[in-house]
Amino acid sequence: MRTMEFTIENVKAFEIGQEIEVTEGKLPSSYYYTMEHALGMSRNYKSTERLKTTKGKVVEIKETPKFHVAVLEFDE
């Protein structure tokens, strides 16, 4: 299992256990992931850290002083 954090704005749009699709975006030297319907965005990842699957499950929702974070778990 692999977990990734996504910055989110609307906490009420997520529930623990909810399955979420993500799409991969490419930058010149890295990749990033966006949650379906643009509800959240990941940090940038190196090409060696790319996801092998596009479906994750919400396992935790955290609050930081600046923003909210949804932690997704991917089956890989």
C-alpha positions in Angstrom: 0.0 0.0 0.0 1.1 3.5 -0.7 -0.2 6.8 0.7 -0.2 10.2 -0.8 -1.3 13.6 0.6 -3.5 16.0 -1.4 -4.2 19.6 -0.5 -7.9 20.2 -0.4 -10.3 23.1 0.3 -13.7 21.5 0.9 -13.4 19.0 3.8 -17.1 18.2 3.5 -16.6 16.7 0.0 -14.8 13.7 1.4 -15.5 10.7 3.7 -13.2 8.1 5.1 -13.3 5.1 2.9 -14.5 7.0 -0.2 -12.8 5.9 -3.5 -11.4 8.7 -5.5 -10.0 8.8 -9.1 -6.9 10.8 -9.8 -5.4 12.1 -13.0 -1.7 12.5 -13.7 -0.2 15.8 -14.9 3.3 16.2 -16.4 5.7 19.0 -15.8 9.1 19.2 -17.5 10.9 17.2 -14.8 8.1 15.8 -12.5 4.6 14.6 -12.2 1.6 15.8 -10.1 -1.8 14.3 -9.4 -5.3 15.9 -9.3 -8.3 14.4 -7.5 -11.4 13.9 -9.7 -13.4 17.1 -10.2 -10.3 19.2 -9.2 -11.1 18.7 -5.5 -7.4 18.4 -4.5 -3.8 18.4 -5.7 -0.7 16.5 -4.8 2.9 17.7 -4.5 5.3 17.1 -7.4 6.8 13.6 -7.8 9.9 12.4 -9.6 9.4 10.0 -12.5 10.6 7.1 -10.4 7.7 7.9 -7.9 4.8 7.8 -10.4 1.6 6.1 -9.5 0.8 2.8 -11.1 -2.9 3.0 -10.4 -5.4 5.9 -10.6 -7.9 4.9 -7.9 -7.3 5.6 -4.2 -9.2 5.4 -1.0 -9.5 8.3 1.6 -7.9 7.0 4.8 -7.4 10.3 6.7 -8.3 14.0 6.6 -5.9 16.3 8.4 -6.0 20.0 9.2 -2.9 22.1 9.2 -2.6 25.9 10.0 -2.6 26.7 6.3 -4.9 24.1 4.6 -6.6 20.8 4.8 -5.1 17.5 3.6 -6.7 14.3 2.4 -4.5 11.2 2.7 -5.3 8.7 0.0 -4.1 5.0 0.0 -3.3 3.4 -3.3 -3.1 -0.4 -3.9 0.4 -0.8 -5.3 
